[in-house]
Amino acid sequence: MPVVNDAHTSPSTDLTNLLALDQTSAEQFVLGLGWPRYRTKQLLRWLYQKRVRDIEQMTDLSKAERACLKVVALVGRSQDGRIIRSEDGTRKFLIRLEDGLLVESVLIPEGRRLTLCLSTQVGCTLDCDFCLTGKMGLKRNLKAHEIVEQVLVVQDRLEPDERLSSLVLMGMGEPLANLDAVSDAIARLTNEEWGLGIPARRITLSTAGLASRLKEIASLGVNLAISLNATTNAQRDRLMPAVNRLHPLDALLAACRAYPLPPRRRLTFEYVLLAGVNDSDQDAKRLTKLLRGLPCKVNLIPFNEFPNSPYRRPDDATALRFQAHLKQAGLDTFIRKSKGRDVLGACGQLGEVRRREPVALTPVGADC
């Protein structure tokens, strides 16, 4: 019998949660059982490619091997959650974690494309003034398997003709404040041999701008998006005080210019437009100067309002005028369509569930 590692056990049992194991610890676990090394990838394929919820579903193990495994381990998939559906087809998933906390992820349709927005923390370590998640404060970091399980839960609930097109790590939390778990999760998501096999180029990591950690993202192979939202330090101090105090605009832009972009890749800058705050012609002109010479595109996000926020969404004419300034300066600039606003599922709205009758999210098997 293996020695159970406390770091991988459920708080309610001394059984090892197989999902909590990375490839190295899974191999150690398998060898501790006295099994051959190749069983490691068998187990991992069942967890990530077949999405099993029970050891009995691992049918290429003998009955005796499954019985042995059940004595010391379990598949720690979440058994509780809800889906809230938006009028525009967006689906917000609320998944209950082992300690009772809820994490939110959002499935966003765009034509035949489906983008899944993943959370990396419960709440957020930052205090961006225009973001509802920031009002929660940080409850805790998510573990690698809790990030990946958001994908597994959504895949379980897709229609037969639906496939995920891309993933964005821009839900609840700041990914770079939980980078070890995020890196581990990305390794499991992209692994083709036993993981989910999602190409790294289809994954985007969005950061509020922890400049000193940007270079650590390059080795992950994913796309990088920087949430800028201001054109002066005074403005950013008001909107994003915690991150701008540590990484002011000049340091952030210097880190962006030094970022080792792969060939034919660009940085993405996200800019939330707040009516009367950062949406003026002068803001647009300053933004073009800040980004001059950078291989990048700009996503403009008209503010998604939430209860008790002092900020308002600009009108369409203002957003279009701002976009026109940037395009005239040669910047590829897009106005992002907000999806899921009626269920607080849009950018900056995660962290509070609107009172409405949710759809039950029931456990499903790997064949669904």
SEMAR-639972 format. One line per field, with one value per residue (C-alpha): residue in three letters; x, y, z. Coordinates in Angstrom, 1 decimal. Layout:
N
seke = c(Ala|...) $
east = c(X|...) $
north = c(Y|...) $
up = c(Z|...) $
***
This chain:
368
seke = c(Met|Pro|Val|Val|Asn|Asp|Ala|His|Thr|Ser|Pro|Ser|Thr|Asp|Leu|Thr|Asn|Leu|Leu|Ala|Leu|Asp|Gln|Thr|Ser|Ala|Glu|Gln|Phe|Val|Leu|Gly|Leu|Gly|Trp|Pro|Arg|Tyr|Arg|Thr|Lys|Gln|Leu|Leu|Arg|Trp|Leu|Tyr|Gln|Lys|Arg|Val|Arg|Asp|Ile|Glu|Gln|Met|Thr|Asp|Leu|Ser|Lys|Ala|Glu|Arg|Ala|Cys|Leu|Lys|Val|Val|Ala|Leu|Val|Gly|Arg|Ser|Gln|Asp|Gly|Arg|Ile|Ile|Arg|Ser|Glu|Asp|Gly|Thr|Arg|Lys|Phe|Leu|Ile|Arg|Leu|Glu|Asp|Gly|Leu|Leu|Val|Glu|Ser|Val|Leu|Ile|Pro|Glu|Gly|Arg|Arg|Leu|Thr|Leu|Cys|Leu|Ser|Thr|Gln|Val|Gly|Cys|Thr|Leu|Asp|Cys|Asp|Phe|Cys|Leu|Thr|Gly|Lys|Met|Gly|Leu|Lys|Arg|Asn|Leu|Lys|Ala|His|Glu|Ile|Val|Glu|Gln|Val|Leu|Val|Val|Gln|Asp|Arg|Leu|Glu|Pro|Asp|Glu|Arg|Leu|Ser|Ser|Leu|Val|Leu|Met|Gly|Met|Gly|Glu|Pro|Leu|Ala|Asn|Leu|Asp|Ala|Val|Ser|Asp|Ala|Ile|Ala|Arg|Leu|Thr|Asn|Glu|Glu|Trp|Gly|Leu|Gly|Ile|Pro|Ala|Arg|Arg|Ile|Thr|Leu|Ser|Thr|Ala|Gly|Leu|Ala|Ser|Arg|Leu|Lys|Glu|Ile|Ala|Ser|Leu|Gly|Val|Asn|Leu|Ala|Ile|Ser|Leu|Asn|Ala|Thr|Thr|Asn|Ala|Gln|Arg|Asp|Arg|Leu|Met|Pro|Ala|Val|Asn|Arg|Leu|His|Pro|Leu|Asp|Ala|Leu|Leu|Ala|Ala|Cys|Arg|Ala|Tyr|Pro|Leu|Pro|Pro|Arg|Arg|Arg|Leu|Thr|Phe|Glu|Tyr|Val|Leu|Leu|Ala|Gly|Val|Asn|Asp|Ser|Asp|Gln|Asp|Ala|Lys|Arg|Leu|Thr|Lys|Leu|Leu|Arg|Gly|Leu|Pro|Cys|Lys|Val|Asn|Leu|Ile|Pro|Phe|Asn|Glu|Phe|Pro|Asn|Ser|Pro|Tyr|Arg|Arg|Pro|Asp|Asp|Ala|Thr|Ala|Leu|Arg|Phe|Gln|Ala|His|Leu|Lys|Gln|Ala|Gly|Leu|Asp|Thr|Phe|Ile|Arg|Lys|Ser|Lys|Gly|Arg|Asp|Val|Leu|Gly|Ala|Cys|Gly|Gln|Leu|Gly|Glu|Val|Arg|Arg|Arg|Glu|Pro|Val|Ala|Leu|Thr|Pro|Val|Gly|Ala|Asp|Cys) $
east = c(0.0|1.3|2.0|-0.8|0.4|-1.6|-1.2|-3.4|-6.0|-9.6|-10.4|-13.2|-11.2|-7.8|-8.2|-5.9|-7.7|-6.3|-7.2|-4.9|-1.9|0.3|2.2|5.2|3.2|0.8|3.8|5.0|1.5|1.4|4.8|3.8|1.0|3.5|2.1|4.1|5.0|2.7|-0.3|0.3|-0.8|-3.7|-5.0|-4.4|-6.2|-9.3|-9.3|-8.8|-9.7|-12.6|-13.6|-14.5|-16.1|-15.6|-12.7|-15.2|-15.3|-11.6|-12.4|-8.9|-7.9|-8.9|-11.6|-8.9|-6.8|-9.9|-10.7|-7.2|-7.3|-10.6|-9.1|-6.6|-8.0|-11.0|-11.8|-12.4|-14.8|-17.2|-20.7|-22.5|-23.0|-25.5|-25.8|-27.4|-28.4|-28.3|-30.8|-27.9|-26.9|-24.1|-23.9|-22.5|-21.3|-21.1|-19.0|-18.9|-15.4|-14.5|-14.4|-17.9|-16.7|-18.1|-16.0|-17.5|-16.7|-18.5|-19.2|-19.5|-21.0|-19.9|-21.4|-20.1|-17.2|-17.3|-14.9|-14.7|-13.6|-11.8|-11.2|-7.9|-8.8|-11.9|-12.3|-9.2|-6.0|-6.3|-8.8|-9.6|-12.4|-14.5|-14.5|-17.1|-14.8|-12.3|-15.0|-15.0|-11.4|-9.3|-10.9|-8.1|-6.1|-7.5|-5.4|-4.3|-7.0|-9.7|-8.8|-8.9|-12.1|-13.9|-13.2|-14.2|-17.5|-18.3|-17.3|-19.6|-22.5|-21.9|-24.4|-23.2|-22.4|-20.6|-16.8|-14.7|-12.8|-10.7|-9.9|-9.3|-7.9|-9.7|-12.5|-12.3|-8.8|-5.4|-3.6|-0.1|-0.8|-1.3|1.2|2.4|-1.1|-1.9|1.3|0.4|-3.2|-2.0|0.3|-2.6|-4.8|-2.3|-0.8|-1.7|-0.7|-3.0|-4.4|-7.0|-4.9|-5.9|-3.3|-1.5|-2.2|-5.9|-5.4|-5.1|-3.9|-5.1|-3.3|-3.9|-0.2|2.1|5.1|7.8|6.1|5.3|8.5|7.4|4.4|6.4|7.5|3.9|3.2|-0.1|-1.3|-0.9|-3.5|-2.8|-5.6|-4.5|-7.6|-5.8|-3.4|-1.8|-0.5|-2.9|-5.8|-4.5|-3.9|-7.6|-8.9|-6.3|-4.5|-2.9|-1.3|-0.3|1.4|3.6|3.9|3.3|2.7|6.3|7.4|4.5|5.0|8.8|8.0|5.6|8.3|10.8|8.4|9.7|6.8|6.9|6.8|3.5|2.1|0.9|0.1|-3.4|-4.3|-7.7|-9.1|-12.4|-14.2|-15.7|-18.1|-16.5|-13.4|-11.1|-13.0|-12.0|-10.3|-7.2|-7.2|-7.3|-4.4|-2.3|-3.1|-1.7|1.5|1.8|1.5|3.4|5.8|4.4|3.1|-0.3|-4.0|-6.5|-9.8|-12.1|-14.6|-17.5|-18.0|-20.4|-22.5|-23.2|-25.2|-23.8|-21.0|-20.2|-19.2|-21.3|-21.1|-20.3|-22.7|-21.9|-20.9|-18.2|-16.8|-16.8|-15.0|-12.4|-11.9|-11.5|-8.7|-6.7|-7.4|-6.3|-3.0|-2.5|-3.6|-5.9|-8.7|-11.9|-14.9|-15.7|-19.3|-20.5|-22.1|-24.0|-24.6|-28.1|-26.7|-23.6|-21.5|-19.7|-16.2|-15.8|-19.1|-18.2|-18.6|-22.2|-25.2|-28.3|-31.4|-33.1|-34.0|-30.9|-30.8|-29.5|-26.1|-26.2|-23.3|-22.8|-20.8|-17.9|-20.1|-22.3) $
north = c(0.0|3.5|6.2|8.7|12.2|14.7|17.4|15.2|14.0|15.2|17.1|14.7|11.5|10.0|8.7|10.2|12.4|11.2|14.5|16.3|14.4|15.8|13.4|13.1|12.5|10.2|8.0|7.9|6.8|4.1|2.7|2.8|0.4|-1.9|-1.4|-0.9|2.6|2.6|2.5|6.2|7.3|4.9|6.5|10.1|9.3|8.1|11.3|13.8|12.3|10.0|12.3|9.4|10.1|6.7|4.2|1.4|3.2|2.4|-0.7|-1.5|-2.2|-5.7|-6.0|-6.8|-3.7|-1.5|-2.9|-2.2|1.3|2.1|1.3|4.1|6.6|8.3|10.5|13.9|15.4|18.0|16.6|19.9|22.9|25.0|26.5|29.9|30.6|34.1|35.2|35.5|31.8|32.4|29.8|30.6|27.5|27.7|24.8|24.0|23.1|20.6|23.3|24.7|27.7|28.4|29.1|30.5|29.9|31.2|29.5|32.2|31.4|33.4|31.8|28.2|29.1|28.4|30.2|29.1|31.7|30.1|31.3|30.9|32.1|32.3|36.1|38.1|39.3|42.7|45.6|46.9|49.4|48.5|44.7|42.9|40.0|42.4|43.5|39.9|40.0|36.8|33.7|31.4|30.3|27.5|24.3|23.1|20.3|22.8|25.0|22.0|20.6|23.7|22.5|18.9|20.0|22.1|19.3|17.0|19.4|20.3|19.2|16.4|18.9|21.4|21.6|24.1|26.4|28.3|28.9|32.2|32.5|35.8|34.8|35.2|36.0|37.2|34.2|35.5|35.6|31.8|31.0|27.6|26.2|27.9|26.5|23.0|23.4|24.5|21.5|19.2|21.1|21.0|17.5|15.4|12.0|11.8|15.3|17.4|18.1|21.7|23.6|26.3|28.8|28.5|29.5|33.1|34.2|37.6|39.6|42.9|43.6|41.9|43.1|41.2|37.8|38.4|36.6|33.5|33.1|32.8|29.2|28.1|28.9|30.6|34.0|36.9|39.7|42.7|44.5|48.2|50.3|53.6|56.0|57.7|56.5|58.8|57.3|53.7|54.4|55.2|52.3|49.6|50.7|47.5|46.5|50.0|50.7|47.6|47.8|51.4|52.0|52.6|49.3|47.4|48.7|48.0|44.4|44.2|45.5|42.9|40.0|37.3|36.9|33.9|34.6|35.8|36.3|39.6|40.9|41.8|44.8|44.9|48.3|48.7|51.9|53.7|56.6|60.0|58.4|56.9|57.2|60.7|61.6|62.6|59.1|57.5|59.7|58.8|55.1|55.2|56.7|54.1|51.2|52.7|50.1|47.2|44.1|44.1|44.4|46.2|44.9|47.7|46.5|48.9|48.6|45.9|47.5|45.7|46.8|49.6|50.4|54.1|53.5|53.6|52.1|54.6|55.0|53.3|56.5|57.1|53.6|53.9|57.2|55.8|52.9|55.1|57.1|53.9|52.5|55.7|55.3|51.9|49.8|46.8|47.6|45.7|46.4|43.3|42.3|41.7|38.4|37.2|40.6|39.6|36.8|38.8|36.6|39.3|40.6|42.1|40.8|37.4|36.9|37.5|35.4|37.2|35.9|33.7|30.0|28.1|24.9|22.0|20.7|17.0|14.5|13.0|10.1|10.1|9.0|12.1) $
up = c(0.0|-0.8|1.8|1.5|0.9|3.0|0.3|-2.0|0.4|0.7|3.9|4.7|4.1|4.2|0.6|-2.0|-4.5|-7.9|-9.6|-7.2|-8.5|-11.2|-13.5|-11.1|-8.0|-9.9|-10.9|-7.3|-6.3|-8.9|-8.0|-4.3|-5.2|-6.6|-10.1|-13.3|-14.3|-17.5|-15.2|-14.5|-17.9|-17.9|-14.7|-16.1|-19.3|-17.4|-15.3|-18.1|-21.4|-20.2|-17.3|-15.1|-11.7|-10.1|-10.1|-11.2|-14.6|-15.2|-17.1|-18.4|-14.7|-13.4|-10.8|-8.2|-9.2|-9.0|-5.6|-4.4|-5.8|-4.1|-0.7|-0.9|-3.5|-5.1|-8.0|-6.3|-8.8|-7.6|-6.9|-6.5|-8.7|-10.8|-14.2|-14.8|-18.4|-20.0|-22.6|-25.1|-24.6|-22.2|-19.4|-16.0|-14.0|-10.2|-8.9|-5.2|-4.0|-1.3|1.4|0.4|-1.5|-4.9|-8.0|-11.2|-14.9|-17.9|-21.3|-24.0|-27.5|-30.5|-33.7|-33.7|-31.3|-27.6|-25.3|-21.6|-19.1|-16.2|-12.6|-10.9|-7.4|-5.2|-5.1|-6.0|-4.3|-6.1|-5.5|-9.0|-8.3|-11.3|-10.8|-8.7|-8.0|-6.3|-3.9|-2.5|-1.4|-1.7|-0.2|-1.4|-4.4|-6.5|-6.8|-10.3|-10.4|-9.4|-12.3|-14.7|-13.2|-14.4|-18.0|-17.1|-15.7|-18.7|-21.1|-19.3|-20.0|-23.6|-26.3|-28.6|-31.4|-29.2|-28.7|-26.8|-29.1|-26.6|-23.0|-21.2|-17.7|-16.9|-14.6|-10.9|-9.6|-10.8|-12.5|-11.9|-8.1|-8.3|-11.0|-9.8|-9.8|-13.1|-14.8|-13.5|-14.8|-18.2|-18.4|-17.8|-20.2|-23.1|-22.6|-25.7|-24.4|-21.3|-20.8|-22.5|-25.5|-25.9|-28.0|-26.0|-28.8|-27.9|-24.3|-23.2|-19.8|-18.7|-16.0|-14.3|-14.9|-12.4|-14.5|-12.6|-13.4|-17.1|-18.3|-16.5|-18.8|-22.0|-21.4|-21.1|-24.8|-24.2|-25.3|-23.0|-22.3|-20.1|-18.5|-18.8|-18.3|-17.8|-19.6|-16.6|-13.2|-11.4|-13.3|-12.7|-9.0|-8.7|-10.8|-9.9|-6.8|-5.6|-8.8|-9.9|-6.6|-7.2|-11.0|-12.3|-16.0|-17.0|-15.4|-16.9|-20.4|-20.2|-19.2|-22.2|-24.6|-23.2|-23.4|-25.7|-28.1|-30.4|-34.2|-35.5|-32.0|-30.5|-27.0|-26.3|-24.2|-22.5|-21.8|-19.8|-20.9|-18.0|-18.9|-18.1|-16.4|-19.1|-22.4|-23.6|-26.8|-24.7|-23.2|-26.6|-27.8|-24.7|-25.2|-28.7|-27.4|-24.7|-27.1|-30.0|-31.5|-29.6|-31.6|-30.1|-30.5|-28.2|-26.9|-25.7|-23.1|-22.4|-18.6|-17.5|-14.7|-11.4|-8.3|-6.2|-8.6|-9.1|-12.7|-15.8|-19.3|-22.0|-24.9|-28.2|-30.0|-27.4|-27.7|-31.5|-31.4|-29.0|-31.3|-34.3|-32.7|-32.0|-35.5|-37.1|-35.2|-36.8|-33.7|-34.4|-32.1|-31.3|-29.2|-27.3|-27.2|-23.6|-23.1|-20.0|-18.4|-17.3|-15.1|-13.9|-16.1|-18.2|-17.7|-14.2|-12.9|-11.4|-7.7|-7.0|-8.1|-9.2|-7.5|-10.0|-10.3|-11.4|-13.5|-11.4|-12.3|-11.7|-11.8|-15.2|-16.4|-18.9|-21.7|-21.7) $
***
